[in-house]
Amino acid sequence: MSAFSPDSNGFYGEFGGAFIPEMLYPNVQELQQNYKVIIDSKDFQEEFRMLLRDYVGRPTPLFYSKNLSEMFDTNIYLKREDLTHTGAHKINNTIGQILLAKRLNKKEIIAETGAGQHGVAVATTCALMNMDCTIYMGEIDIQRQGPNVEKMRMLGAKIVAVNSGSKTLKDATNEAIRQWINNPVDIHYIIGSVVGPHPYPDMVSIFQSVISEEIKFQLKEKTGRENPDCIIACLGGGSNAMGAFYHFIGDKKTRLIAVEAGGKGVYSGKTAATIALGKKGIIHGSKTYLIQTEDGQIVEPHSISAGLDYPGIGPAHSYLHDAGLSEVVNVTDDEALSAAFTLSQKEGIIPALESAHALAYLSKVKFKKDDIVVVNLSGRGDKDMLTYKKHLGL
Ligand SMILES: *Cc1c(COP(=O)(O)O)cnc(C)c1O
């Protein structure tokens, strides 16, 4: 099932690998040795597919956006991950990982969260699967993301406030990893994107690859061909982009465009455009591009959207970019806000701010009239209403 995989040590070219403290070797090796066999087993596939269908609500629709198509004079389809249970693609991964954790006899789940979307997806799946759940979240994010914090608590998760560093996602991830080191036997750590040590990037890619699997057959049904001319997805850690790209990687018929958060502008000092500025380094267990100073200190990223506010990208995206297999671009906070407004008023769909970055790129590139362009609408915008209200004068 893995059309695009790293080598046996988790490297995509020079990127990836597993740079971890020795205390984590047993746990990470257990995952490395077992994840493929478990995921490929009939029993796992049956349960995973059943839950994606009946609990998550897959396949998500591939919607022909007539109004955007007219506006941009091409053919635009929206892959509606915003219509999944909990409102974003993240649940595809949490369902897969919890089924894996059960089969490895883990007793407890921990996870990090930034905006809270991953935390809500983890808390949701833990409730469904009757697992203890602890979520690590930066103090600043706890203050910014009230509604998601309340949801996680209602779902029965314990939330631990992280007060180190900038008190946001990167620090929450560090703290979750520390806890994992303290009890690697009973705990499974559910990472929320295609980041972290091998096998996480590959494992999360496989779980999210259902998105491009569906795009293929849905597009074939609607247009008679499997390949769009272009797929556009926003790039934070890179899981929704990897899911939307996966089955098209290396296929020259389809351009793969990943849109990073430019923040207030790539050279403003307030940005999360990793490829535009990043240098090679190691973050959270893998080698990839990340935004850092000359002497290797990680620079605090900025994006108006909490889900893209991460100083690195998954190692597979670093590889795809350097190999010329994807294009990585960026749009600013203001461009994303404006695109969110456009989609809301043209199609009656309020997108997540993250997804709005992918939409914003539509106005920066000229497609041919008969091109087929798929935009991955990674999530819905309910969580962003306060930001929309503040910035759009509602
Ligand atoms: C978390 C999130 C993202 C960014 O994460 P990726 O791993 O890059 O996909 C994008 N969109 C939404 C709606 C999210 O919740």
The ligand as an ORCA input file, in Angstrom:
! r2SCAN-3c Opt
* xyz 0 1
  C      -3.473     21.152     11.822
  C      -4.090     21.662     10.600
  C      -3.317     21.934      9.451
  C      -1.817     21.851      9.426
  O      -1.281     20.584      9.638
  P      -0.707     19.706      8.459
  O      -0.049     18.576      9.157
  O       0.261     20.552      7.687
  O      -1.842     19.278      7.624
  C      -3.965     22.348      8.304
  N      -5.310     22.523      8.273
  C      -6.080     22.277      9.361
  C      -7.546     22.485      9.255
  C      -5.500     21.833     10.560
  O      -6.276     21.618     11.622
*
